[in-house]
Amino acid sequence: MPALATTALLLAAGCSSPPSRPGSGATTGPRAEAAAATATATERPLAVAAAPEDTATATARPGATGAQAQRTKLSVSSYDSSTRRAVISPDGGADTRSPSPSASPSPSPSASQSPRRTAVGDVIASAPAPGAPHGLLAEVTKVIGETAEGTEVQTEPAQLNALLGDDTAKGSVPVAPAAFAVDELLPDVDVSWSKTGDVHVGPEGATVPLGSLRLDVRADLPTTRAGTAPASTSAAASVSGFVQIAPRVDFRYGGEGAAAAPASAYLGVSGDWSSGWALTGRADASATPARIPFATLHADPVLQVGPVPVVVNLDLTCYLQVSGDGRITVDVEQQVKGDFTAGGTFGPSQGWTPVSSSDMTSTPVRTSVTTAGSVKAALGAEASVGLYGTVGVVADLAPYVRGEATGTITGTDDRFEADGSWAVYGGVDLTGTLRLQLTIFGTPVFRRDIPLGALHREWPLAGSDTP
């Protein structure tokens, strides 16, 4: 994507504050400028949107009170993650800074003719660049020297509050399905998606809503041996189905509070979800659930937070998971539809706390249970979301179907002959973790990872006691 080839620099020193408009009649001076900046941040939050694909994005924030972020053409030519050295290319001499509301319509001749150079204290916020495929957020600690590509500098990790300061921002940005790189881990996986002006269809007849990504899969499960009985072809099990998801990245920054930490912050992933799957046969007995990943997906969407490019790293691992006692044979189909939210929110009094919710409904298409036993099958996704290559939130969403029976059960749907009882349930589990790296917002350091907490819902689909 062209946007991923562009970079952005935020310079924490070396730039002058934008001048006030002549003839405006406004009071001038440091206090007035600081008050105007505070009012602007309060009254007009920074917009949060997907970064343009064809626009180079670079900003500069001087350390002076009341200064505004501005655009430049500085770029990261290369970055070495092992040494944290970067080469910064200067602009072509033209100052492309966007004027703030209190700035003159055009820069002065001296500013427009002086190429921008990197200095100690500059803060780099770069979209994906050579050597930094997940973006870069760093502060320049030493200028090493000039090269043919630009200025070589030594860097160390930086934090977002150094760039956003007193500004506020809040937004939810969809991730384009075509932006995901998909690695198919099983032979029978098909990928489908649609976007404005373009459609990619995997399985024949698949209908994918605009903005959604769909993965269809079929996998055979191990043949079971119930007790001492020999395995047979009739005991083999298979799972087939699809996952369809329209993910969004949720971002919020509430301005700088006490002790130079944000007054509030939030990072998370949410979206619409639908899936349908069928479990047929008898799965192998196992002490632990058998998880079978069938596809991994990765995207690095760039959010434009006002003038600041914020690189979000989103990973999804779609999987099948089956557990049971190896005795029950089922033939179950289920469709699930709903939404989910997982993330972490920060406040000065409570620190980082987890956010997790899911509203799912399901409809059984077919249910069949034979003999006694128990089995549970899930078609889920594990998602991780972070900033500039550091994972902040890991969430595991697993809609599932569970069957259990006692005594001797044979039959299908409402035509069962039972000497005992049987039931089939639908449900959803949502678990996850907040990672220490969320301190990239400039918040206090975690002492340990924070569990999101387990969200568990289950509802009956069919059974001997179901009306």
Secondary structure, 3 states (H helix, E strand, C coil): CHHHHCCCEECCCCCCCCCCCCCCCCCCCHHHHHHHHHHHHHHCCECEEECCCCCCCCEECCCCCCCCCEECCCEEEEEECCCCEEEEECCCCCCCCCCCCCCCCCCCHHHHHCCCCCCCCCEEEECCECCECCCEEEEEEEEEEECCCCEEEEEEECCCHHHHCCCEEEEEEECCHHHCEEEECCCCEEEEEEECCEEECCCCCCCCCCCCEEEEEEEEECECCCCCCCCCHHHCEEEEEEEEEEEEEEEEEECECHHHCECCEEEEEEEEEEEEEEEEECECCCCCCEEEEEEEEEECCEEEECCEEEEEEEEEEEEEEEEECCCCEEEEEEEEEEEEEEEEEEECCCEEEEEEEEEEEEEEEECEEECCEEEEEEEEEEEEEEECCEEEEEEEEEEEEEEEEEEEEEEECCEEEEEEEEEEEEEEEEEEEECHHHHHHCCCCCCCCEECCCEEEEEEEEECCCC
